[in-house]
């Protein structure tokens, strides 16, 4: 047997646990999702879980890193060379399309961050840092669109609040119009 095959299988199991937990935490919440549910859905053993993670909290930190990488990569890619209006249209268009397919439950960083903010600050701090990085992407696009540095910083903070606020309202009410309001309100900065 190829010695690298075992390592690849192990890495695949770890990623499987992270992806499964990421989905369950977003859909059901961190506190409502148990380790047994994660390993059952992932099709792995409890031993596999504890081989990679010492606790649910450690897994949640990996889930945050997973979401952070995915979100920052996607947002950065969408932002490349775009003006603010084009960026907003494309970004929210992707979210609306995903929502129509039943794949949007709100912002994973905000959902996990809000639930863990006081109980597990280590998790919340990582989510907060990534949201600040999202604001940095917004700021760069705004500057490219003619905003001064000072105005871009303020507008990016507002944009993040608008974006996250409407995603929260969408999560609570399941009303797709909340996603359309993101476009309206972000274009009106």
C-alpha positions in Angstrom: 0.0 0.0 0.0 1.2 3.5 -0.9 2.2 5.3 2.4 0.8 8.5 1.0 -2.6 6.9 0.4 -3.2 6.5 4.1 -2.3 10.2 4.7 -4.6 11.3 1.9 -7.4 9.2 3.3 -6.8 10.7 6.8 -6.8 14.2 5.4 -10.0 13.4 3.5 -11.7 12.3 6.8 -10.6 15.4 8.6 -12.0 17.6 5.7 -15.2 15.5 5.7 -15.7 16.2 9.4 -15.1 20.0 8.9 -17.4 20.2 6.0 -20.1 18.2 7.7 -19.9 20.3 10.9 -19.8 23.5 8.8 -23.1 22.6 7.2 -24.7 21.4 10.5 -23.6 24.4 12.5 -25.0 26.8 9.8 -28.2 24.9 9.4 -29.0 23.9 13.0 -26.7 26.0 15.1 -23.5 25.2 17.0 -25.2 24.4 20.3 -27.9 22.3 18.7 -25.4 20.1 16.8 -23.7 17.3 18.7 -20.5 15.4 18.0 -22.5 12.2 17.4 -24.7 13.9 14.8 -21.5 15.2 13.0 -19.8 11.8 12.9 -23.0 10.0 11.9 -23.6 12.4 9.0 -19.9 12.2 8.0 -20.0 8.4 8.1 -17.0 8.3 10.4 -16.3 6.8 13.9 -16.0 8.7 17.1 -12.4 7.6 17.2 -11.8 9.4 13.9 -13.3 12.6 15.4 -11.0 12.5 18.4 -8.0 11.6 16.3 -8.3 15.0 14.6 -10.1 17.2 17.2 -9.8 17.2 21.0 -13.2 18.9 21.3 -16.2 20.4 19.5 -14.7 23.8 20.1 -11.5 22.8 18.3 -13.6 21.6 15.4 -15.6 24.9 15.4 -12.3 26.8 15.1 -11.4 24.6 12.1 -14.9 25.3 10.7 -14.4 29.0 11.1 -11.1 28.7 9.3 -12.8 26.7 6.5 -15.6 29.3 6.1 -13.0 32.2 6.3 -10.9 30.7 3.5 -14.0 30.0 1.3 -15.6 33.4 1.8 -12.5 35.6 1.5 -11.4 33.7 -1.6 -14.8 34.0 -3.2 -15.3 37.7 -2.3 -11.7 38.5 -3.5 -12.3 36.7 -6.8 -15.6 38.5 -7.4 -14.1 41.9 -6.5 -11.2 41.7 -9.0 -11.3 44.6 -11.3 -14.9 45.5 -10.5 -16.5 48.8 -9.6 -18.8 48.8 -6.5 -22.0 48.4 -8.4 -20.7 45.6 -10.5 -19.3 43.9 -7.4 -22.5 44.2 -5.5 -24.6 42.8 -8.4 -22.3 39.8 -8.9 -21.8 39.0 -5.2 -25.4 39.2 -4.3 -26.5 37.6 -7.5 -24.4 34.5 -6.5 -26.1 34.5 -3.1 -29.6 34.8 -4.6 -28.9 32.0 -7.0 -27.7 29.8 -4.1 -30.7 30.7 -2.0 -33.1 29.7 -4.8 -31.4 26.3 -4.7 -31.9 26.1 -0.9 -28.3 26.6 -0.1 -28.3 29.9 1.9 -28.8 30.0 5.7 -27.2 33.4 6.4 -23.6 34.3 6.8 -21.8 31.3 8.4 -19.4 33.6 10.2 -22.1 35.7 11.7 -24.2 32.7 12.6 -21.4 30.9 14.4 -19.9 34.1 15.8 -23.2 35.3 17.3 -23.9 32.0 18.9 -20.4 31.6 20.4 -19.7 35.3 21.2 -20.0 35.0 25.0 -19.7 31.2 25.5 -16.6 30.5 23.4 -14.9 33.8 22.7 -12.0 32.1 20.9 -14.4 31.0 18.1 -16.1 34.4 17.9 -12.8 36.3 17.7 -11.8 34.3 14.6 -15.2 35.0 13.0 -14.9 38.7 13.8 -11.5 38.9 12.2 -12.7 37.4 9.0 -15.7 39.8 8.9 -13.2 42.6 9.3 -11.3 41.2 6.3 -14.6 41.2 4.3 -14.9 44.9 5.2 -11.3 45.4 3.8 -12.4 43.8 0.5 -15.4 46.2 0.4 -13.1 49.1 1.2 -10.7 48.2 -1.7 -13.6 48.0 -4.2 -15.0 51.3 -2.9 -11.7 53.1 -3.3 -11.4 51.6 -6.8 -14.8 53.1 -7.5 -13.8 56.6 -6.6 -14.3 56.8 -2.8 -11.5 58.6 -0.8 -9.7 56.4 1.7 -11.6 58.0 4.6 -15.0 57.7 3.0 -14.2 54.1 1.8 -13.5 53.0 5.4 -16.8 54.4 6.7 -18.7 53.1 3.7 -17.2 49.6 4.0 -18.2 49.4 7.7 -21.8 50.5 6.7 -21.8 48.0 3.8 -20.8 45.1 6.1 -23.6 46.1 8.5 -26.1 46.2 5.7 -24.9 43.0 4.2 -25.0 41.1 7.4 -28.2 42.7 8.6 -30.1 41.6 5.5 -28.6 38.1 5.6 -29.8 37.8 9.2 -33.3 39.0 8.3 -33.3 36.4 5.4 -32.2 33.7 7.8 -35.0 34.6 10.2 -37.8 35.1 7.7 -36.7 33.0 4.7 -37.9 36.0 2.5 -35.8 36.3 -0.6 -36.7 40.0 -0.9 -34.2 40.5 2.0 -31.4 39.4 -0.4 -32.6 41.8 -3.1 -32.6 44.6 -0.5 -28.8 44.0 -0.1 -28.3 45.2 -3.7 -30.6 48.2 -3.2 -29.0 49.3 0.0 -25.4 48.7 -0.9 -25.7 50.6 -4.2 -27.1 53.5 -2.2 -24.0 54.1 -0.1 
